Amino acid sequence: MHATRRTFLRTSSALAALGLPAAAGLRARAAEDPAGPAAQPLRVLMLGGTGFLGPHVVRRALARGHDVTLFNRGRTNPHLFPDLVKLRGDRDGDLAALDGHAFDAVVDTSGYVPRIVGLSAEKTKALGARRYLFVSTISVYRDFPGADIDESSAVGTLEDETVEQVDNRTYGPLKALCEQAAECTFGDGATVVRPGLISGPGDPTDRFTYWPVRMARGGEVLAPGDPAHTVSFIDVRDLAAFMVHLLEQDTHGTFNGDGPAEPIPLGQFLPACARGAGTEPTLTFVPTEFLAARGVRPWGDMPVWIPPPEGAERCPAVSRARAIEAGLAFRSAEETARDTLAWWREQPERPLRTGLSAEREAEVLAAWHARDEAADAPPAEGDGEQDA
């Protein structure tokens, strides 16, 4: 099915309003790999290290010449990094395997409960660690995603701070308490990184992956909302490089680990994903209200996209200024899409975990075009305005 002329003109006009040709892509500052190893090798302990972000941090640290040790339960991807020291245990009360080892820095990618983060921080501090980097989330912010935020914005709270059940309600506030637990033990030796949507090779959620995979299929693509709506995400490799850089610079503070350098309009993002997939699909932007009326949800059915709050003219933004000043750099959306698609194609075949199925997408597009075609049709005989 092809877009109607009305839909095509609406989309083209919106892109022109952005000052963009239909094939325009994001030009972002590329994440540059420094030449040679770090000036001062570090003994780095990874708490976790074998999920999504962890392996990229490990690879980056190894490429920079650091000595990396993994501590985990050995349940997730135990085949990874066969040449590294792997200490087995459980962060909740079984840290004995760490005894007799010394570390300069700790990277915590697997902390969700403040009591458990506190145990890890106290143990590694006693073993001589000077820097504790805790990976948090932008979901800590009380007003996310309804308002502009920076690192000084208020975080969510819990009436009962002893709660340890992690769910949609408690996840952000618990992460904020985890940050406090690390800072309580390490003081100026604590570093907190609050990532947004992490994307790229290895993504277990398919939230970003949906778009390059969908673009690779070609044809007419349902695009959500308005081309001017902005989206944010960070390539996992850029986040990992930034984290290792913070360790090397012994940097204290809290940083929003989000990207690109500025939020990117859908009118740029989706064509960049198409270029990464090597296709030229037709993008049909369908208004938010029409999608909502048909049960198409932001984020879940249309990944990455969150429309502006009701009555707002634009999507709220997460400030990246502090992180960029501290060394965060970004590769292009096209590169992330290309590499994510290449990784996806190497995996065993399975359905995407998020996003619309091909059948559901076609159904919504058909409904949208039927509406357009009905509006374009001349009135039937007898439907005209009656004389007074």
N, C-alpha and C positions, 0 to 999 in steps of 0.2 A: 504494500500500500504506500502511496506517495503523499507527501504533504500537499494540501490544497494551496492555491495561489495566495489566499488570505493568510494562511499560516506561514507561508514562506516569506511574505512581505513583512509580517509582524516580527518574525525572527530576525530578518535582515535589518529592519529598522532599529531593532533593539541593539544589535551588534554595532551598527553605525553610531548610535547614540553613545556607545562606549568609546568611540574612536577606533574601532577595531575592524579589520576585514574578517570575513568568516573563518579564515584559516589562521588567524593570528595566534601566536603562542606566547606563553610566559617566558620572559627572559629574566632569569634569576641568577644571582651570584652563585657560581658553581662552588661546591665544597672541594677545596684543594687539599690534596694529600701532601703533607710536608715531606721534603726530601730527607731521607735518612732516619735513623732512630732518634728517640727522645734524648735530650742532653743528659738526663738523670733517670736511669731505669728504676722502676718502682716494683715492689712486691705487692701485687694486687690480689685481694680475695674477692671472688664473685659469690655472692649468696644467691644461688639459683644458677643462672648462666646458660641454660640449655633450652629456654623457651623460644620467644620471638626476638625480643630486644637483646637478651643476654648474649647469644652467640655472636651478634654483630659487635657488641662491646668487646668480647673476648678477642675476636679476630683483629679489631682495630688496635687493642692493647698489645697483642702479639706482634703486629706489624710495626709498632713503634718500639719494640724491643723490651717490653715489660715482662716480668715473670708473673704468670697468672695461675692461681689455684682455685679450683671449684669446690664449693661446699653445697651439697644438696642431698636429696633422698635417693637419687639414682633412678627415678621413675620416668622422667621426661627426656627423651632422646639420649639415653645413656651411651649410645655409640659415638656421640660427638667428642672431639678432642681427645683421642686415645693417648696422646703423648703427654697430656697435662696431669698434674697431681689432682686426684679427685678424692675429697674427704667426704665420707658418708655420715649422715646424721639427720636430725630433725631440729629445726629452729625452735620448736616448742618443747624445750626441756632436754634435748640431747645434743649438746654442743661439744661433747668431750673430744671428738675427733680433731678439734682445733687446737687442743693442748699441745704444747711443744713446737708450735709454728709461730712465726713472726711475720707481720704484714705492715706495709707502709700505708696502704689505702684499702678501703672496703667499698664495694659497689653493691647496693641492695636493690635488686630489681624484683624482689618477691615478697615485700612486706605489706601486709594489709591490716594487721591488728597491732595497735600500739604496744601492748604488753610484750608481744613477741619481738617487735623491733627493738624495744628497750633491752630485752635479754641479749640480742645480737650485738647491739651497740656496746653494752657494758662488757661483754666477753671480749670483743675485738679491741676495745680500748685498753683492757687489761693486758692484751698481748702486744701492745705497743703501737697499734694503728694510730696515725695522726689525722687521717681524713676519712670521713664517712659520707659517701654520696648516696642519697636516698632518692629513688625514682618515685615521684608522686603522680599527680594528675591535675589537669585544669578543672576537673570535676570537684576539686576542693572548694572552689569559689561559691559563695552563697548565692550570688545572683547570676551564675552561669546557666544557660547561655543568653540571658535576657538583657544584659547590659555590657558596655565596654568595661574591660578589666585590665589591671596590671598587677604586679606582685604585691602591691600594698592593699588590694581590695579585700574585703571581709571574706573569711572562709566560713563554711557551714559548721554547725555545732550539733551536738547530741545532748538531749536532756539527761540521758544516762550514759556517761562516758565509759562505763564498764562493759557495754554491749560489745560482743565479738562476732555476731552474725553479720556477714557481709552480704548486702543486697542493694537494690537500686536506691533505697533511702539512706542507707548508712555508709555506702562506699566512699563518697567524697569526704564527709566529716571524719570517718575513721582514718583516711589517708592524711588529713590535716593533723590528727592526733599522732599519727606515726611520725610525721615531720617533727612535731614537738618532742617526741620521745628521743629521736636521734639528736636533736639540738640540745636537749637536757643533758645528755651524756657528753657530747663532743664539743658543745659551745661553738666557738669560731672554727672548729675543725669539721663542722657539718656543712654539707652542700646539698641543696634540694633542687631537683629539676622536675618541673611540672609539664609533662608532655600533653599535647593535644592528640588528635587522631594520628596514630603511628601507621605508616604505610610502607610498602615496598616488599621485596622478596622475603618470603617466609610468613607473611601476614596470615594468622590463623582465623581471622574474623571475616575476611572477604569484603570488608566494608569499602576499602579503596579498590580492591582487586576487581570488584564488580564492573567498574567502568572500563578499564582496558580490555577485559574479557568481553564485555558487551560490544565495545567498539570493534573488536576483531571479528565479530559476527556480521558487521556491516548492516546495510539496509536502513530503514527508518528507525531512529532512536528516540524514545520518549525522554525529553529533557524537562526537569522539574522547575516550575516557577518562572523566573525571569532571568534572562542572560546577565543582568546586572547583579543578581544575588551572588554574594561572595561565599567561598568555601575556604577552609583551612585544613592543613594536614602537614606532617613532617615525614620525610624519608627516614626510615630506620637507620640507614647508614650515616646520614647527617647528624641524627641525634646521638648515635654511638660515638662519632668523631668528636662531637662537642663535649660529651661526658668525659672522654679520655683527656681531652684538652684541659678541662677544668681540674682534673687530677694532676696533670703535669704542671699546671700553673699554681696549684695549691690554692684554688679560688674558693672563698667563702661566700655564701649568700643563697638566695632563692631566685630561680630563673624559669620563666615560661618557655618550655621547649616546644614551640609551635612554629608553623611555617605556612607558606613561603614568607619571604621578607615582608610582604604585604598580602592581606587576604586577596585571593584571586577570583575574579568574576567567573561564573559558570560559562559565560560566552568566550572565555579564554581556556578555562580548565578542560571542558569537554573536547574542543578541537585538539588540545594538546594530547589528551588520551588517545584520540583517533590517530594522530600522527605517530604516537608511540606504538600503536597497533598496526600502522601501515595501511589504514583504510580511509575512505572518504564517505562516511555515512551521512544521511540526512538527519539533522537535528530538528525536532519539533518541540518547541517549548510550550508547555501546557500550564495554565495558571494554577496557582496554589489552591484556590477555592474549588476549582473543578476536580483536582486530584483528591482533595479532602472529601468532597461529596461522594467519591467513589472508593473511599477507604484506602487511598494510597498515602502512606505515611512518610513524612520526612525521616531521614536517617535509616530507618529499617527497610522500607521499600525503595526509597531513593537515597542510597548511601551517600555520605559526606555532606549532603545538603541539609541545612536547617534554615528555613525562611525567616525573614525579619519578624519580630514580635508584632502582634496586631497593633496597627496604628503607627508603627515605626517605618521610616523611609529607607533604612538600610539595616544590614545584618550587624549586630554588635561585634566588636573586634577584641581579640586578645593581644595585648602589647607584646612584641618581641624585642623591643628596643634594648632592654638590659642584656638579654642573651646575645643579641647581635654584637653589642659593644664588647661582650666577654669572649667573642670568637665564634658564635654560631654562624654557619654558612649553609647555603642551600643549592642543590642541583635543580634542574628544571623539572617541571611536571611531566614533560614529554619523556625525559630519561627515566623517571620513576615509573611511569606507565609502561615503557618498553621493557624495563628489567623485571617488573612485576609480572607482566604477561609471559616473558620468557621463563621465569620461575614456575608459573602456573602450569605451563605446558609440559614441564618436566615431572609434574606430580601425577599420581594415579588418578584416573578419571573419577570425578565426583561432581555433584551439583553444587552450585554456589550456596553458601550459608546465608546470604543476605541478598536483597535486591529482588526485583520482579522476575518471575519466570517469563520465558518468551511468549507463552500463551496469554498470561495476564497482561503483559505489556501491549500485545496486539489488541486485546480486548479494550483497554483504556484508550489507545490511539483510535480505534474504530469509533468509539463513543464520541471522542473529541471531533473527529472529522464529520461524523453524522450531524453534529451540532453546527459546524461551519457550513456544511452543504445545505442544511435546512435554512440557515440565515441568508445564504446566497441565492436561494431559489426564489423566483418571482411568486407573488401571491396567487393562489388559485382563484379561478373565476368565482365571484361572489364573496371573496374575502376582503374586498376593498372597503374603505370607509363609506358609510351610508350617508346620503344627503340628509340634511336636517329637515 
